[in-house]
Amino acid sequence: MSELKLPEGVRIHEAKSAGQLAQDLARDVAALLADRLARAERASLVVSGGSTPVPFFQALSLAELDWSRVDVTLADERWVPEGDPASNTTLVRRHLLRNRAASARYLPLKQPGETPEQGLAAVREVLSELTRPIEVLVLGMGNDGHTASLFPDAPELLEALAAGTPAPVAVMTPASQPQRRVTLTYPILGEARHTLLHLKGHDKLETLARALAHPGEVAEMPIRAFLKPGLAVYWSP
């Protein structure tokens, strides 16, 4: 970890195992949400899909929070039916929205429609209920430097990353991916009060090092848009 040249204001939390990291991350996310709920009526949590966050979801579902006052949604979603193995909503319902967290208000990004374009208006309507700004945003990162569905090879990337993009959600069609997707855009993701990057494996450290080496080239590795003061990186082997 010591070889990483971190920007000022970016910190790294390291754990010896993925299981321990999941517990640490769940503890810290719960504390941030609890702090917000002590001062506001509602708080929002935005999470990412994939296999890495599953133990974190399971640990967080047990947190003693007033979950009925928490909005939960995804940073991105594949345009597949709920129940499909590729569905992030299915993952979140199975592992996070259970136990104490079962009473959270979930705002699904997958809405009716054969294509993301057909469902986009409904997605925007659902997101209008999200408590903003996002209180806690938990991102992942691919080895190509993507985060959420902000893929380097998506034709829609620059618009989704633009600070002036008015829409909170965008359709993404990266050639490298089998499914079409929707993603929250940078303006809504970038306004989060607390952004945490959850990584597992030495390959992700190597990817992060590449991203840190050339911070200005955001379109090449979109994760660079989030490598700024206030970011907390959670990593385990």
Secondary structure, 3 states (H helix, E strand, C coil): CCCCCCCCCCEEEECCCHHHHHHHHHHHHHHHHHHHHCCCCCEEEEECCCCCCHHHHHHHCCCCCCHHHEEEEECEEECCCCCCCCCHHHHHHHHCCCHHHHHCEECCCCCCCCCHHHHHHHHHHHHCCCCCCCCEEEECCCCCCCECCECCCCCCHHHHHCCCCCCCEEEECCCCCCCCEEEECHHHHHCCCEEEEEEECHHHHHHHHHHHHCCCCCCCCHHHHHCCCCCEEEEEC
